[in-house]
């Protein structure tokens, strides 16, 4: 997660050569359904893309994607959840269609962006579904703005660097993911030639210790489900267990036969887990 020595194309070939289980591939996400509303919010000095789906008037679900990705990776989950929930997705600062103002990436800053987006949309409280960096942003929001979260479904996050599996640096599937996101970035970003600099900035954030670390977890009051994939390439299971043990009242859910990219690999199971928690 700190170095990527495998190019996306080479990794795709390597993965395809031995993929037999669903956790060994990353399927392409389907097309996003039609949004009720979408646009760009001017928050914290950036233009932040967002989209809203469904018309339920209950507490909405905010889905925050992982590092290097964008809102459309949630397409399968959104298509299911919009039938009886309002769902909000966005492109994190510098990701997808959202801009960056030159600021260094940090989880504190990204959390502030999402709070500003909720203010812009007039949303007081959300169920947060966070994947990878989305879960890390969620841990920050749980500590700094607990009144804004009704719950936190936290998949594949980490609060210290020793929670990262060192093998991820040379993992073929993770390398393939980086290649996929590079292609999407070139199609979606207002700076389509800037992926290398973008990647460097995100990797620097991944390589930095997180504010509060384990100590901050002890005071979290937001109902939290810590979610771990059985074959996660990036996050160690013991680390997820530690997070669940440290947050008061939290539990650990292990998703079987999937990897760090469970939301791509098993969207039906993934959305069932989300529903089982928030409903």
CORDAJO-V302971 format. One record per pair of residues at least 6 apart in sequence whose C-alpha atoms are under 8 Angstrom apart, sorted by sequence separation. I is the first residue (numbers start at 1). J is the second residue. If there is no record, write none. Layout:
BEGIN
i/j
I/J
I/J
END
This chain:
BEGIN
i/j
19/25
41/47
42/48
65/71
81/87
91/97
92/98
93/99
94/100
118/124
129/135
130/136
158/164
168/174
186/192
244/250
245/251
259/265
40/47
41/48
64/71
91/98
93/100
130/137
141/148
142/149
185/192
186/193
228/235
230/237
244/251
255/262
258/265
263/270
40/48
41/49
63/71
65/73
130/138
141/149
229/237
244/252
258/266
262/270
15/24
16/25
40/49
41/50
65/74
78/87
186/195
228/237
15/25
39/49
40/50
128/138
142/152
185/195
38/49
39/50
63/74
241/252
38/50
39/51
228/240
240/252
38/51
182/195
227/240
37/51
38/52
138/152
226/240
36/51
37/52
226/241
35/51
36/52
37/53
138/154
35/52
36/53
93/110
226/243
35/53
36/54
71/89
92/110
135/153
136/154
226/244
34/53
35/54
36/55
71/90
135/154
225/244
70/90
71/91
93/113
134/154
135/155
50/71
70/91
92/113
128/149
135/156
136/157
69/91
70/92
125/147
126/148
127/149
128/150
130/152
132/154
135/157
136/158
125/148
126/149
127/150
128/151
129/152
130/153
131/154
132/155
134/157
135/158
136/159
224/247
61/85
63/87
124/148
125/149
126/150
127/151
128/152
129/153
130/154
131/155
132/156
133/157
226/250
228/252
230/254
53/78
60/85
61/86
62/87
63/88
64/89
70/95
71/96
125/150
126/151
127/152
128/153
129/154
130/155
131/156
132/157
224/249
225/250
226/251
227/252
228/253
229/254
230/255
231/256
235/260
59/85
60/86
61/87
62/88
63/89
64/90
65/91
69/95
70/96
111/137
127/153
129/155
131/157
132/158
217/243
221/247
223/249
224/250
225/251
226/252
227/253
228/254
229/255
230/256
231/257
232/258
233/259
234/260
55/82
58/85
59/86
60/87
61/88
62/89
63/90
64/91
65/92
68/95
69/96
70/97
110/137
111/138
220/247
221/248
223/250
224/251
225/252
226/253
227/254
228/255
229/256
230/257
231/258
232/259
233/260
54/82
56/84
57/85
58/86
60/88
64/92
218/246
219/247
220/248
225/253
227/255
229/257
230/258
231/259
232/260
53/82
54/83
55/84
56/85
57/86
107/136
108/137
111/140
214/243
217/246
218/247
219/248
229/258
230/259
231/260
232/261
54/84
55/85
56/86
107/137
111/141
217/247
218/248
229/259
54/85
55/86
229/260
54/86
108/140
214/246
53/86
54/87
107/140
229/262
52/86
53/87
52/87
53/88
52/88
51/88
52/89
50/88
51/89
50/89
51/90
32/72
50/90
31/72
49/90
50/91
32/74
33/75
48/90
49/91
29/72
32/75
48/91
49/92
29/73
31/75
32/76
48/92
29/74
30/75
33/78
48/93
29/75
30/76
32/78
33/79
161/207
29/76
32/79
46/93
161/208
49/97
161/209
48/97
49/98
160/209
48/98
159/209
160/210
47/98
48/99
159/210
46/98
47/99
225/277
46/99
47/100
160/213
46/100
159/213
160/214
45/100
46/101
159/214
45/101
40/98
174/233
171/233
62/126
64/128
66/130
60/125
61/126
62/127
63/128
64/129
65/130
66/131
67/132
168/233
59/125
60/126
61/127
62/128
63/129
64/130
65/131
66/132
67/133
167/233
168/234
59/126
60/127
61/128
62/129
63/130
64/131
65/132
66/133
67/134
167/234
59/127
61/129
65/133
66/134
165/233
166/234
44/113
48/117
64/133
65/134
66/135
165/234
43/113
64/134
152/222
154/224
156/226
164/234
165/235
63/134
64/135
151/222
152/223
153/224
154/225
155/226
156/227
164/235
165/236
44/116
150/222
151/223
152/224
153/225
154/226
155/227
156/228
163/235
164/236
43/116
143/216
149/222
150/223
151/224
152/225
153/226
154/227
155/228
156/229
163/236
43/117
143/217
146/220
153/227
146/221
163/238
41/117
143/219
146/222
156/232
163/239
43/120
143/220
158/235
163/240
139/217
142/220
156/234
157/235
41/120
142/221
156/235
142/222
158/239
158/240
157/240
156/240
96/184
96/185
95/185
99/189
59/150
97/188
98/189
99/190
96/188
97/189
98/190
96/189
97/190
95/189
105/201
104/201
105/202
107/205
105/204
106/205
105/205
107/210
108/211
94/198
156/260
68/178
69/181
68/181
153/274
153/277
151/278
132/260
68/199
68/202
67/202
129/274
26/173
25/173
24/173
26/177
127/278
15/172
14/172
15/173
12/172
11/172
12/173
15/176
11/173
1/164
12/175
5/169
6/170
11/175
12/176
1/166
4/169
5/170
6/171
11/176
3/169
4/170
6/172
10/176
1/168
2/169
3/170
8/175
9/176
1/169
7/175
8/176
6/175
7/176
8/177
5/175
8/178
9/179
4/175
7/178
8/179
7/179
8/180
77/263
74/263
73/263
77/267
81/271
73/264
76/267
77/268
80/271
77/270
77/271
3/203
2/203
1/203
2/204
2/206
1/206
2/207
1/207
23/231
1/234
23/257
22/257
23/258
24/259
26/261
29/264
21/257
22/258
23/259
28/264
27/264
23/261
26/264
27/265
23/262
26/265
25/265
23/265
22/265
22/266
END
